[in-house]
Amino acid sequence: MSDSFVLRHPQDVASLVNSGRIRGGNAKFVVVIALAGIFMDAYDFTSIAFGLSYVQEAFNLSSLMLGITAGAILVGALIGSLLGGTLMDRIGREKVFTADLVVLIIATLLCAIAPNAWFFLASRFLMGISVGIDYPVAFSFIAEYSSHRNKGRALNLYAPVWYVAVGSTFVLLLIGYYVFQALSWDISELWRVVVGFGVVPTAAVLYLRRKYLTESPTWVAMNGDLHEAAAVLRKAYGVDVTVADDAVLRMPKRTRTEPVLQSFGRLWNRTYRPRTLLALVVNFCQGAEYYAVGFSIGVVTQQVFGQTILTGIVGPLAFNLLFGVGGGLLSTWLAPRVRISRLALWGFCGTTASLLLVNLFGKEPFDGAIWIAALFLGVFIFSHAAGPGTQGVVLATLSYPTSIRGVGVGFAQFGNRIGGTIGLVAWPALTAAYGLDALLWLALMPFAGLLCLLVIRWDPTDEDVDAEDYDTAPSVVPAAGPTTPQIPASPGGTL
């Protein structure tokens, strides 16, 4: 006989999901669909990296205009993260995710066929808005469909998915390179094909959304009726859930009716201020370090292995698959065993040290030193993937309850986009002015993140933040019956 449960209060929904006693059904597909959204985001961010020089030539762009064009997607993502976080807390995760996918398909197609610089810039900006919206939605879905024990592991899957997506971009470039060579096509048009191909996975995710995706049950419990939440649980998990006759059906205060400024203000109250500041700084620093170095890997590998188109493709492919995916898989394995803040701290230590060592060996104090510099560049990517690059978003997602999770993740991503924009736009100017010594300035970013983690000692690993939305203890109990298993008690309640 399968388990059956009785709901008596909206908090019971979050308690039931977090307990891990319900699993299966379509819930696992919801997490997969959310991770697929992350895959699309990474693909769209990096699909143009190889073609920027061709874009510059085709549209006759100055270096400054090229930087602005490249950074347009980050500026759009900055706006989208705030917009998406606000909208999803008010109208629901599912509706925002659907609209976001449609916009992303349109923006991708427009970017691929752009006839001039301004059209291309506007398309990249629109693409950035959709990517920015997707982040708080995707991470909230993952957190709100995972048990408390598995939230860290599920969210840490973000890193390997991100780097597989980045690697797949360069796999497509590699295939396209040989096809274009064999057919004697103009290689300068390859970027359009790779960018346009992004419509394929996006359309696939949109189809899966219509087939499997259901609204977050904890959001419905906060903003709808307890009967509606029970229906979502039955559909998503395939479990027998009923609502008690004497149940509290609705929350008196709902996120969807809360003024926007009040939601952002809650991020800075006494409870959430340290968490918000920590998430903001960590995401700012990791964004700055990644977008400065990550978009320069092709140039570095060409300096080490030779100035050819092929090395500009194969080098980043190897770095992302070996070091990026490797670091991401390590963080996924360590997540249940090591605290989130500690992983971020170790990662910042690794990226700080790596930047200093790349600077040292990159100056080639002896023959072959450039190979050591390249190795430490890989260590940088590995440390970033296992550390702050992943834990920054995990930290933000698990620091807030359902009612302000969207706003909280969106605001943390705002910090990430600001840092990323600075890193992407300022890095060429820094390298032009200081050469390899620009790495010494860049090392200040992970060092600042490291210091912030040492000063603000917040870690959400063992915290039940969803309970902070409620004044009462969880009360969900198994339905009466001789074969119904008992649920271990949680602090302050019967779940």
C-alpha positions in Angstrom: 0.0 0.0 0.0 1.4 3.4 -0.9 1.8 6.2 1.6 -1.1 8.7 2.1 -0.9 12.0 3.8 -3.3 14.5 5.4 -2.6 18.3 5.0 -3.7 20.6 7.8 -1.8 23.8 7.0 0.0 25.3 4.0 3.4 24.7 5.8 2.7 21.0 5.6 3.4 21.1 1.9 6.9 22.4 2.2 7.5 20.0 5.2 6.3 17.1 3.1 8.5 17.9 0.1 11.5 18.6 2.3 11.1 15.4 4.3 12.0 13.3 1.3 9.1 10.9 2.0 7.5 11.7 -1.4 9.5 11.2 -4.6 9.1 9.9 -8.1 6.2 10.8 -10.5 7.0 13.7 -12.7 8.9 15.5 -10.0 12.3 14.3 -11.3 11.4 15.5 -14.8 10.8 19.0 -13.3 14.3 19.1 -12.0 15.7 17.8 -15.3 13.7 20.5 -17.2 15.0 23.2 -14.8 18.6 22.0 -15.4 17.9 22.0 -19.2 17.1 25.7 -18.8 20.5 26.2 -17.3 22.0 24.3 -20.2 20.4 26.7 -22.6 21.6 29.7 -20.6 25.2 28.6 -20.8 24.9 27.8 -24.5 23.5 31.2 -25.3 26.1 33.0 -23.2 29.0 31.3 -24.9 27.8 30.5 -28.4 29.1 33.8 -29.7 32.4 33.8 -28.0 34.2 32.2 -31.0 32.5 34.5 -33.5 33.2 37.9 -31.9 36.1 38.7 -34.2 34.0 37.9 -37.2 31.1 40.0 -35.8 33.5 42.9 -35.4 34.7 42.5 -39.0 31.2 42.0 -40.5 29.6 44.9 -38.7 32.8 47.2 -38.7 32.8 47.6 -35.0 35.4 49.5 -32.9 36.9 47.7 -29.9 34.7 49.7 -27.6 31.6 48.9 -29.5 32.6 45.2 -29.7 32.9 45.2 -25.9 29.5 46.8 -25.5 28.0 44.3 -28.0 29.5 41.4 -26.1 28.3 42.7 -22.8 24.8 43.4 -24.0 23.6 39.9 -23.0 24.9 40.5 -19.5 23.2 43.8 -19.1 20.0 42.2 -20.3 20.5 39.3 -17.9 21.0 41.9 -15.1 17.6 43.4 -15.8 16.0 39.9 -16.4 17.2 38.5 -13.1 15.4 41.2 -11.1 12.3 41.1 -13.3 12.2 37.3 -13.3 12.6 37.0 -9.5 9.9 39.5 -8.9 7.4 38.0 -11.4 7.8 34.4 -10.3 7.1 35.2 -6.7 3.9 36.9 -7.8 2.4 35.0 -10.7 4.1 31.6 -10.3 7.2 29.8 -11.5 5.5 27.9 -14.3 4.0 30.9 -16.1 7.3 32.8 -16.0 9.3 29.8 -17.3 7.0 29.4 -20.2 7.1 33.0 -21.3 10.8 33.0 -20.8 11.3 30.1 -23.2 9.2 31.7 -25.9 11.2 35.0 -25.7 14.5 33.0 -25.8 13.5 31.3 -29.0 12.6 34.6 -30.7 15.8 36.4 -29.4 18.0 33.5 -30.6 16.6 33.5 -34.1 16.9 37.3 -34.3 20.5 37.2 -33.2 21.4 34.5 -35.8 20.0 36.5 -38.7 21.1 40.0 -37.5 21.8 42.2 -40.6 23.7 45.0 -38.7 25.3 45.8 -35.4 22.4 47.5 -33.8 20.0 44.7 -34.6 22.6 42.2 -33.2 23.0 44.3 -30.1 19.3 44.5 -29.4 18.9 40.8 -30.0 21.6 39.9 -27.6 20.1 42.3 -25.0 16.7 40.6 -25.4 18.4 37.2 -25.1 20.1 38.4 -21.9 16.7 39.3 -20.5 15.3 35.9 -21.1 18.4 34.2 -19.7 18.3 36.4 -16.6 14.7 35.6 -16.0 15.4 31.9 -16.2 18.0 31.7 -13.4 15.7 32.4 -10.4 13.0 30.3 -12.0 15.2 27.3 -12.7 16.9 27.3 -9.3 13.7 27.8 -7.4 12.1 24.8 -9.2 15.1 22.6 -8.3 15.1 23.7 -4.7 11.3 23.4 -4.3 11.1 19.9 -5.9 14.1 18.5 -3.9 14.1 17.1 -0.3 16.1 19.1 2.2 18.8 16.4 2.2 19.2 16.5 -1.6 18.8 20.2 -2.3 22.6 20.9 -2.2 23.4 18.0 -4.5 20.6 18.8 -7.0 21.6 22.5 -7.2 25.3 21.6 -7.6 24.4 19.8 -10.8 24.3 23.3 -12.2 28.1 23.3 -12.7 28.5 20.1 -14.8 25.4 21.1 -16.8 26.8 24.6 -17.4 30.2 23.3 -18.6 28.8 20.5 -20.7 26.7 23.2 -22.4 29.8 25.4 -23.0 31.7 22.3 -24.2 28.9 21.4 -26.6 29.2 24.9 -28.1 32.7 24.2 -29.1 31.9 20.7 -30.3 29.4 22.2 -32.7 32.0 24.7 -33.7 34.5 21.9 -34.3 32.0 20.0 -36.5 31.0 23.2 -38.3 34.6 24.1 -38.9 35.2 20.8 -40.8 31.9 21.0 -42.7 32.6 24.6 -43.7 36.1 23.7 -44.8 34.9 20.7 -46.8 32.2 22.7 -48.6 34.4 25.8 -49.0 31.9 27.9 -47.2 32.8 31.2 -45.5 34.0 30.4 -42.0 33.0 33.9 -40.9 29.4 32.8 -41.0 29.8 29.8 -38.8 28.8 31.8 -35.7 25.3 32.4 -37.1 24.8 28.6 -37.5 26.0 27.9 -33.9 23.9 30.7 -32.4 20.8 29.7 -34.3 21.1 26.1 -33.3 20.3 27.2 -29.8 16.6 27.2 -30.8 16.7 23.3 -31.0 17.3 22.6 -27.3 15.1 25.5 -26.3 12.2 24.1 -28.3 12.7 20.7 -26.8 12.5 22.1 -23.3 9.4 24.0 -24.2 7.8 20.7 -25.3 8.9 18.9 -22.1 7.5 21.8 -20.1 4.0 21.3 -21.6 4.2 17.6 -21.0 5.7 17.3 -17.5 6.1 20.7 -15.7 3.8 21.5 -12.8 3.8 24.6 -10.6 5.9 24.6 -7.4 3.7 23.0 -4.7 5.2 25.3 -2.0 4.5 28.4 -4.0 0.9 27.2 -4.5 0.6 26.6 -0.8 1.8 30.1 -0.1 -0.3 31.9 -2.7 -3.3 29.6 -3.5 -5.5 27.2 -1.8 -4.4 24.1 0.2 -6.6 22.0 -2.1 -4.8 23.3 -5.1 -1.4 22.5 -3.5 -2.7 18.9 -2.8 -3.7 18.6 -6.4 -0.2 19.6 -7.5 1.4 17.1 -5.1 -0.8 14.3 -6.5 0.0 15.3 -10.1 3.8 15.8 -9.6 4.6 12.9 -7.2 1.7 10.5 -7.8 1.0 10.3 -4.0 -2.3 10.1 -2.1 -2.7 13.5 -0.4 -5.9 14.8 1.2 -6.9 18.0 3.0 -8.3 17.7 6.6 -11.8 19.1 7.1 -10.5 21.5 9.8 -7.4 22.6 7.8 -6.1 26.2 7.4 -6.7 26.5 3.7 -5.0 29.9 2.9 -2.2 32.0 4.1 -3.4 35.4 5.4 -0.4 37.1 3.7 0.5 36.2 0.2 3.6 37.0 -1.9 1.5 37.9 -4.9 -0.1 40.8 -3.1 3.0 42.1 -1.4 4.4 45.4 -2.9 7.6 44.8 -4.9 9.6 47.3 -2.8 8.5 45.5 0.4 9.8 42.2 -1.0 13.2 43.7 -1.7 13.1 45.4 1.7 12.7 42.0 3.3 16.0 41.0 1.9 17.6 43.6 4.1 15.8 43.0 7.4 17.7 41.8 10.4 17.2 38.1 9.5 18.2 38.2 5.8 20.7 41.1 5.7 23.8 39.0 6.3 22.6 36.4 3.9 21.8 38.9 1.2 25.1 40.7 1.6 27.1 37.4 1.5 25.2 36.1 -1.6 25.6 39.5 -3.4 29.4 39.7 -2.8 30.1 36.1 -3.6 28.2 36.3 -6.8 29.7 39.6 -7.8 33.3 38.3 -7.2 32.7 35.0 -9.0 31.0 36.7 -11.9 33.9 39.2 -12.3 36.6 36.5 -12.2 34.8 34.1 -14.6 33.8 36.5 -17.3 37.2 38.0 -17.4 39.1 34.7 -17.7 36.5 32.4 -19.2 36.0 34.4 -22.4 39.8 34.7 -22.8 40.6 31.0 -22.8 40.6 30.8 -26.6 43.2 33.5 -26.8 45.3 31.9 -24.2 45.3 28.5 -25.9 46.2 30.1 -29.2 49.2 31.7 -27.5 50.3 28.3 -26.2 49.4 26.0 -29.0 49.5 28.3 -32.0 47.5 31.1 -33.7 45.0 29.0 -35.6 41.2 28.8 -35.8 41.3 25.1 -34.8 43.3 25.8 -31.6 40.8 28.5 -30.7 38.1 25.9 -30.7 39.8 22.8 -29.3 41.5 24.6 -26.5 38.4 26.0 -24.8 36.6 22.7 -25.5 39.3 20.8 -23.6 39.5 23.3 -20.7 35.7 23.3 -20.2 35.2 19.6 -20.4 38.2 18.5 -18.4 38.4 21.2 -15.7 34.9 22.7 -15.7 32.9 19.5 -15.8 35.5 17.8 -13.5 35.1 20.6 -10.9 31.4 20.6 -11.2 31.1 16.8 -10.6 33.4 17.1 -7.6 31.2 19.8 -6.1 28.1 17.6 -6.7 29.8 14.7 -4.8 31.0 16.9 -2.0 27.7 18.8 -1.5 26.1 16.4 0.9 29.5 16.0 2.8 30.9 19.6 3.0 29.1 22.8 3.9 28.3 25.2 1.0 30.2 28.1 2.4 33.3 25.9 2.9 33.2 24.8 -0.8 32.9 28.4 -1.8 35.8 29.4 0.5 38.1 26.6 -0.9 37.2 27.6 -4.4 38.1 31.2 -3.9 41.4 30.1 -2.4 42.0 28.0 -5.5 41.1 30.8 -8.0 43.2 33.4 -6.2 46.3 31.2 -6.1 45.8 30.1 -9.7 45.6 33.7 -11.0 48.9 34.5 -9.2 50.6 31.4 -10.5 49.4 32.0 -14.1 50.9 35.5 -13.8 54.2 34.0 -12.5 54.6 31.3 -15.1 53.0 33.1 -17.9 56.0 35.5 -18.0 58.0 32.4 -19.0 60.9 32.6 -16.4 62.2 29.4 -18.0 61.5 27.3 -21.1 58.3 25.4 -20.9 56.8 27.6 -18.2 53.9 28.6 -20.4 52.7 25.0 -20.2 52.6 25.3 -16.4 50.7 28.6 -16.7 48.2 26.8 -19.0 47.8 24.1 -16.4 47.1 26.6 -13.6 44.5 28.2 -15.9 42.8 24.8 -15.9 43.1 24.8 -12.1 41.4 28.2 -12.1 38.4 26.8 -14.0 38.3 23.7 -11.8 38.3 25.7 -8.6 35.7 28.1 -9.9 33.4 25.3 -11.0 33.7 23.4 -7.7 33.7 26.5 -5.6 32.1 30.0 -6.0 30.9 29.6 -9.5 28.4 27.0 -8.3 28.1 27.7 -4.6 27.2 31.4 -5.2 23.9 30.4 -6.8 23.4 27.5 -4.3 24.0 29.9 -1.4 21.5 32.4 -2.8 18.8 29.8 -3.5 18.9 28.1 -0.1 19.2 31.4 1.9 15.5 32.4 1.4 12.1 30.8 1.9 9.6 30.3 -0.9 8.0 33.7 -0.5 11.1 35.7 -1.4 13.3 33.0 -3.1 12.7 34.5 -6.5 13.6 38.0 -5.4 16.5 36.8 -3.4 18.1 34.7 -6.2 17.3 37.4 -8.7 19.1 40.0 -6.6 22.1 37.8 -6.1 22.2 37.3 -9.9 22.1 41.1 -10.2 25.4 41.1 -8.4 26.7 38.3 -10.6 25.8 40.2 -13.8 27.3 43.5 -12.5 30.6 41.6 -11.7 30.4 39.8 -15.0 29.9 43.0 -17.0 32.8 44.6 -15.3 35.0 41.6 -15.9 34.0 41.2 -19.5 34.2 44.9 -20.5 37.2 46.0 -18.3 39.4 43.0 -18.8 40.6 43.9 -22.3 41.5 47.4 -21.1 43.3 46.0 -18.1 45.3 43.6 -20.2 46.1 46.3 -22.7 47.4 48.6 -19.9 49.2 46.0 -17.7 49.7 42.9 -19.8 49.9 39.7 -17.8 50.1 41.8 -14.6 46.4 42.4 -15.0 45.9 39.0 -13.4 47.2 40.5 -10.1 44.4 43.1 -10.2 41.9 40.4 -11.1 43.0 38.3 -8.1 41.6 40.9 -5.9 38.1 39.7 -6.8 38.3 36.1 -5.4 40.3 37.4 -2.5 37.5 39.8 -1.6 35.0 37.0 -1.8 37.2 34.9 0.4 37.3 37.6 3.0 33.6 38.1 2.9 33.0 34.3 3.6 35.4 34.6 6.6 33.6 37.6 8.0 29.9 36.6 7.4 29.6 33.1 8.8 26.2 32.1 7.3 25.7 28.7 5.8 22.3 27.3 4.8 23.4 23.7 4.5 21.5 22.5 7.7 18.9 25.3 7.8 15.2 24.8 7.1 14.6 28.2 5.6 11.1 27.3 4.3 9.9 27.2 7.9 10.6 30.9 8.1 7.5 31.7 6.0 5.3 30.3 8.8 4.6 31.0 12.4 3.2 27.5 13.1 5.0 24.2 13.2 4.4 21.6 10.5 1.4 19.3 11.2 1.2 17.0 8.2 0.5 13.4 9.3 0.0 10.1 7.6 -3.6 9.3 6.9 -5.1 6.9 9.3 -4.6 3.2 8.5 -2.9 0.2 10.0 -0.3 -0.1 7.2 0.6 3.6 6.9 4.2 4.2 8.0 5.0 6.8 10.6 6.9 9.9 9.7 9.9 10.9 11.8 9.2 14.0 13.8 10.9 17.2 12.9 11.8 20.0 15.4 8.6 21.5 16.7 6.2 19.3 14.7 5.0 15.9 13.8 6.6 15.6 10.3 
